[in-house]
């Protein structure tokens, strides 16, 4: 139905022409879900934009052809192309929070779209809209259709988006990371919906994603992209389980496995270079420095009966503002020198827990302990309190957690003077350089700015910064969820190495169960601010006890062992 | 929603009290009004008697209480300069300033919003560049120069418009309006343009920046991908979202137009509050200056309240919170 042949997309720029897509061919049949997978910058979204004709200027198709049925999409005039949009090709975007017009009701947006492409009365359009919403799984659709987008939850909004994409009966839907912003439970519902629509209505889907698990669950065929070129394509099972191309092999190897814990992540060979922390001369300095200090290595951290309440906005003079309980009587113990994995859906209170431990949020009840001594709560914990230094944090987004106007050297020296660890400027610089060496970056990074580094390198810098405070406890809040799988594997390996070498105590927060399995010794599962299950990690993954844990595990996409194919052919060290 | 408006009204009371306090402090600390009102030959006893009659010997708190309660009763005191009640003086000047302000605002909106939309949609066109450049020139020239140029061009050289004052007004029971006669308009239009030029530029640039931002948003891209026609895309989907931040600035600016029409009013000798204020400053007519401050603050509070209500009307996220 859709045939893309030898597609090449170029972006002319001041410094020459950049070829985003080179010689890409793919076909999608009726009712087929075709996966398009690759790391960031591979050109996945550009292919989608080229098909629907919405390439960002100055990008243009310089070669190749795109046919939908008998129509050549590239020779259509502007008006004809615009009529094709919605009518024959539709699109689903990544973030359901931003892809609906906040000022119009769902009804208005649906009816407008239907009437744009069909000469149909408003009444008929409305009844079709309602039945579509019901088809996409929105209950009580005839009433909810009057609502505005902000009145729906994230998963519901994505259903509305899908209904909008469907309402004109298109032949092809391009889904650009449709479930990336959603929790696993909602993700699996949305993927079910997409599969169902492909089967019953015969709509072809181009599913763009970086998540191999999603591909394994949904797609019949898959195309692997890298740097705008097709690395490998074919039936999903074959590509995922018996990849032929070395890149695909290494990519598959880097995907964290849910079914078994490996000592280290297999790291595909990428431009990012250094894989392990080298033990060079200056790395030794950093190591010696980290081991010095009064505190012993390996400190335990625990919280007992912690409750956090937030007050909502007051919306009436006569009603009390609603109180939102973010954490409800939560207890957790991290053994000295181990990694505690913390998992849960968004809104379950994971980050609030991190903030309680770092003293950023004041709990209404509960106690904290660092080793055996009581750790003061946020308001009682002074700025000079030694625990502020002992407990350090690594944030999720390395693009916003480093000050872009400071040089790396200054960023790294900050904890040294802030905590009064090293008063000599030259020595601070030496230590910063040594620490860069320890996290696998070259020491000349010290004079550069954050924007000169890639995401993975930045996260290494963030780790180096937290280590320079000479911490005994690290709190990592989704440290790799902004990174590609291969980079993720490298950063996680680094964290594992550092943890083992310095017996760091780590609280590892993630929504990705596979990553957590690889990283943690113990695990705590949170749901709506309550601990659902806690215990040793391996026991949990092999035999989860609570219903919620079982559900969470069963919903997590897992490509190895899918459809009875045994976990084999995993390449050894690349 | 009612709670929201009530809360705003409640806050406004404090704003008004603070301004009343400032205005009153003017009375009290800016200088001795008695020495302004009397000549050198007035005896010390007479001066003291006048001071007693005006209540200037009472404690500060008592005077402030009297000042605020008088204002609440609508009694603004007497001008030191003309011996008229201040409320009559203000009342006779308010229509002129408000009509001038509203006309300037309308000019800036009627020209500014479409121009902003146009320049946002055609970012590179020749017309866009011309509009951007001319408005840049317009905003760089001080208001009084624009006024003088307009007077010279349309008043003196071409002789189409009167150059000063306010004429052709119709009295509608205490409110004199220029809107009803052609002659009234001929007096109004030049000062209104002068006052509106800066607003116009600001509105246009703001609308342009916001609109370009909105056009890049996901919901516009999604609507484009659904094949929604261009016209609906621009005016139904994009414009509403554009206006949300624009309204705040326009509201604040309108308060400013009313308050700072002083320069324009003095260039055109427009008999509004600004001119009254200038005259009062010249004669240290403290009661008038104080009341002027309070009235202007009241305008600001009022405009902000209107802006808040407009927000509620445009943005359903503020209006309906509950999920259905």
Boltz contact constraints between the chains, C-beta under 6 A:
constraints:
  - contact:
      token1: [A, 52]
      token2: [B, 225]
      max_distance: 6.0
  - contact:
      token1: [A, 82]
      token2: [B, 227]
      max_distance: 6.0
  - contact:
      token1: [A, 85]
      token2: [B, 225]
      max_distance: 6.0
  - contact:
      token1: [A, 85]
      token2: [B, 227]
      max_distance: 6.0
  - contact:
      token1: [A, 86]
      token2: [B, 226]
      max_distance: 6.0
  - contact:
      token1: [A, 86]
      token2: [B, 227]
      max_distance: 6.0
  - contact:
      token1: [A, 87]
      token2: [B, 227]
      max_distance: 6.0
  - contact:
      token1: [A, 91]
      token2: [B, 225]
      max_distance: 6.0
  - contact:
      token1: [A, 93]
      token2: [B, 218]
      max_distance: 6.0
  - contact:
      token1: [A, 93]
      token2: [B, 222]
      max_distance: 6.0
  - contact:
      token1: [A, 98]
      token2: [B, 218]
      max_distance: 6.0
  - contact:
      token1: [A, 99]
      token2: [B, 218]
      max_distance: 6.0
  - contact:
      token1: [A, 99]
      token2: [B, 219]
      max_distance: 6.0
  - contact:
      token1: [A, 99]
      token2: [B, 222]
      max_distance: 6.0
  - contact:
      token1: [A, 100]
      token2: [B, 219]
      max_distance: 6.0
  - contact:
      token1: [A, 101]
      token2: [B, 219]
      max_distance: 6.0
  - contact:
      token1: [A, 101]
      token2: [B, 237]
      max_distance: 6.0
  - contact:
      token1: [A, 103]
      token2: [B, 240]
      max_distance: 6.0
  - contact:
      token1: [A, 113]
      token2: [B, 226]
      max_distance: 6.0
  - contact:
      token1: [A, 116]
      token2: [B, 227]
      max_distance: 6.0
  - contact:
      token1: [A, 116]
      token2: [B, 228]
      max_distance: 6.0
  - contact:
      token1: [A, 144]
      token2: [B, 324]
      max_distance: 6.0
  - contact:
      token1: [A, 147]
      token2: [B, 324]
      max_distance: 6.0
  - contact:
      token1: [A, 148]
      token2: [B, 316]
      max_distance: 6.0
  - contact:
      token1: [A, 150]
      token2: [B, 317]
      max_distance: 6.0
  - contact:
      token1: [A, 151]
      token2: [B, 323]
      max_distance: 6.0
  - contact:
      token1: [A, 151]
      token2: [B, 324]
      max_distance: 6.0
  - contact:
      token1: [A, 316]
      token2: [B, 3]
      max_distance: 6.0
  - contact:
      token1: [A, 317]
      token2: [B, 3]
      max_distance: 6.0
